[in-house]
Amino acid sequence: MCGFVVLLAANLGRLGEEGVRISSPTRCPGSFDGLEIEFGDLFGGDEEAVRPEARELLDHPNFAASAPAAGDLREGIVDPRLVRALKVIADEHVICVGAFKDGHYFLEGVEDTPVIPDGYGEAGGLPNTHYFGRAVDIWAVDGKPIEGNGDDPGVRDVGWVLASLPPEERPDQIIGPTAWTERLGRSHDEGWVLQRDQIELHEDHIHIGFREENGTHNTR
């Protein structure tokens, strides 16, 4: 979808829920088309204008983002709740983010608007959380693409990290691959989207977002 601006990642390790040590590789996998790899300072321009939480995420050694996604963070487009959630995930895993708002699309060639376009499953016509900077797509975890790795311990552990967040801080629009969703066994009340057509549209990435400008719909 878009080139990645990649940070060198720290070689951190932790024990996953099955006692498997998860090591963090140094970069996003090379299987993405059109990689635009840059190392070092992601800021450029007026760093003082960047919100502290966004600056902390951009500087995080386990966070990598496409150029448009990094730009959205610098410009304050991304919802602070989403920034905090990504920081918690990055504390545990290397994550490669494709898009917040800029550069995102549901259907190729169809410009994003405040509503999801018809043709994107049964979600067509619903509010587009990406458009409002309240959603993000994670395309790789610990150097592995989401596609084909939904049951990988590291990828799966991202779900456990999200589930550990308090309901009022946890995104309430969490969608991922079939194997990932089934193995986690979470509920709609915890923020997971479980409609089959939406899961099938997210076999290659994990989407996390906040449905409303304030608060969440999580009840547990």
C-alpha positions in Angstrom: 0.0 0.0 0.0 2.7 2.5 0.9 6.4 2.5 1.7 7.6 2.0 5.2 9.8 4.4 7.1 11.7 1.9 9.3 13.4 2.5 12.7 16.1 0.1 13.9 14.4 -2.0 16.6 15.9 -2.9 19.9 16.5 -6.6 20.5 14.0 -7.0 23.3 12.6 -10.3 24.5 9.8 -11.4 26.7 7.8 -14.5 27.6 4.5 -14.9 25.7 1.4 -16.5 27.2 2.8 -20.0 26.4 6.2 -19.3 27.8 7.7 -18.8 24.3 10.4 -16.1 24.3 9.5 -13.5 21.6 12.6 -11.8 20.1 12.3 -8.5 18.3 14.0 -8.4 14.9 15.7 -5.3 13.6 13.3 -4.3 10.8 10.0 -4.8 9.0 9.9 -7.9 6.7 11.1 -7.3 3.2 8.0 -8.7 1.6 6.2 -5.4 1.3 6.1 -3.8 -2.1 7.7 -0.4 -2.6 9.7 -0.3 0.7 10.9 3.2 1.4 13.4 2.5 4.2 14.9 5.3 6.3 16.9 5.0 9.5 17.3 7.4 12.4 15.3 10.6 13.1 11.7 10.4 11.7 10.9 14.0 12.5 12.4 16.5 10.3 10.9 20.0 10.3 9.7 21.5 13.5 10.0 18.8 16.1 8.8 21.1 18.8 5.3 21.1 17.2 4.9 17.4 17.6 2.8 16.3 20.6 4.9 14.6 23.3 3.1 11.3 23.1 3.4 11.1 19.3 7.1 12.0 19.6 7.6 9.2 22.1 6.0 6.7 19.8 8.0 7.9 16.8 11.2 7.6 18.8 10.2 4.1 20.1 12.8 1.5 18.9 10.1 -1.0 18.3 7.9 1.2 16.2 8.0 1.5 12.4 5.6 3.4 10.2 5.0 4.3 6.6 5.9 7.9 5.6 2.2 8.9 5.5 1.6 7.3 8.9 4.6 9.1 10.5 3.3 12.3 9.0 -0.1 11.9 10.5 1.6 11.4 13.9 3.7 14.5 13.5 0.8 16.6 12.4 -1.4 15.6 15.4 -4.0 13.8 13.3 -3.9 10.6 15.3 -6.2 10.2 18.3 -4.1 10.3 21.5 -5.9 7.2 22.8 -4.6 5.3 19.7 -1.1 6.6 20.2 -1.2 5.3 23.8 -2.4 1.9 22.8 0.3 1.5 20.1 2.9 2.5 22.7 1.8 -0.3 25.0 2.0 -2.8 22.1 5.4 -1.4 21.0 6.7 -1.9 24.6 6.3 -5.6 23.9 6.7 -6.1 20.2 8.1 -4.6 17.0 5.2 -3.3 15.0 5.0 -2.1 11.4 2.2 0.4 10.8 0.9 1.0 7.3 -1.7 3.8 7.7 -3.7 5.9 10.0 -5.6 8.4 7.7 -3.2 9.5 4.9 -2.7 6.8 2.4 -5.5 4.5 3.7 -8.1 3.1 1.4 -10.7 0.3 1.7 -11.1 -0.3 -2.0 -8.3 0.4 -4.4 -8.9 3.5 -6.4 -11.7 4.6 -4.1 -10.8 7.7 -2.1 -11.5 7.5 1.6 -14.4 9.6 2.9 -16.1 9.9 6.4 -18.0 6.7 5.6 -16.8 3.3 4.6 -17.6 2.7 0.9 -20.2 0.3 -0.3 -18.6 -2.9 -1.4 -16.4 -3.3 1.6 -18.5 -6.0 3.1 -21.5 -5.2 5.4 -19.5 -2.3 6.9 -20.3 -0.1 3.8 -22.0 3.1 5.0 -20.7 2.9 8.5 -18.4 5.7 9.9 -14.8 5.5 8.7 -12.6 5.6 11.8 -9.4 5.9 9.7 -10.7 9.2 8.2 -10.9 10.7 11.7 -7.5 9.5 12.8 -9.0 7.1 15.2 -7.8 3.8 13.5 -4.6 2.2 12.4 -3.6 -0.9 10.4 -0.7 -3.1 11.7 0.8 -5.1 8.9 3.6 -6.9 10.6 4.7 -7.9 14.1 8.2 -8.9 15.2 9.3 -9.0 11.6 6.5 -11.3 10.4 3.7 -10.2 8.1 0.2 -10.6 9.6 -0.9 -12.5 6.6 -0.4 -16.2 7.1 0.8 -15.7 10.7 -2.4 -15.1 12.7 -1.5 -17.9 15.0 2.1 -16.9 15.5 2.9 -16.4 19.2 4.1 -12.9 18.7 1.2 -11.8 16.5 -1.3 -13.5 18.8 0.3 -11.8 21.8 -0.7 -8.4 20.4 -4.2 -9.5 21.0 -3.4 -10.4 24.6 -1.7 -7.0 25.1 -4.9 -5.3 23.8 -7.1 -7.4 26.0 -5.1 -6.5 29.1 -5.9 -2.8 28.7 -8.7 -1.4 30.9 -12.0 -1.2 29.0 -12.0 2.6 29.0 -8.5 2.6 27.3 -8.9 -0.4 25.0 -9.9 0.3 21.4 -13.4 -0.9 20.7 -12.9 -1.7 17.0 -10.4 -4.6 16.9 -10.3 -6.8 13.8 -7.8 -9.4 12.7 -7.3 -12.6 10.8 -9.4 -15.7 11.3 -6.8 -17.8 13.2 -5.9 -14.8 15.4 -9.5 -14.0 16.3 -10.5 -17.6 16.9 -7.5 -18.4 19.1 -7.9 -15.3 21.2 -11.6 -16.0 21.8 -12.5 -12.4 22.8 -16.0 -10.9 22.7 -17.8 -8.0 21.1 -18.1 -6.5 24.6 -14.3 -6.4 24.8 -14.0 -4.4 21.5 -13.5 -7.3 19.0 -15.4 -7.1 15.7 -16.5 -10.7 15.0 -18.6 -10.4 11.9 -17.3 -13.1 9.5 -17.2 -10.8 6.4 -15.0 -8.3 8.3 -12.6 -10.9 9.6 -12.2 -12.2 6.1 -11.3 -8.7 4.9 -8.5 -8.5 7.6 -6.5 -11.7 6.9 -3.5 -9.6 6.1 -3.5 -6.9 8.9 -4.8 -6.1 12.3 -7.1 -3.0 12.5 -7.5 -1.3 15.8 -9.7 1.8 16.3 -12.0 3.8 18.4 -15.6 4.1 17.1 -16.4 7.4 18.8 -14.6 10.6 19.4 -14.9 10.1 23.2 -15.2 7.0 25.3 -15.6 3.4 24.2 -18.3 0.9 23.7 -16.4 -1.7 25.8 -18.4 -3.1 28.7 -15.8 -5.6 30.0 
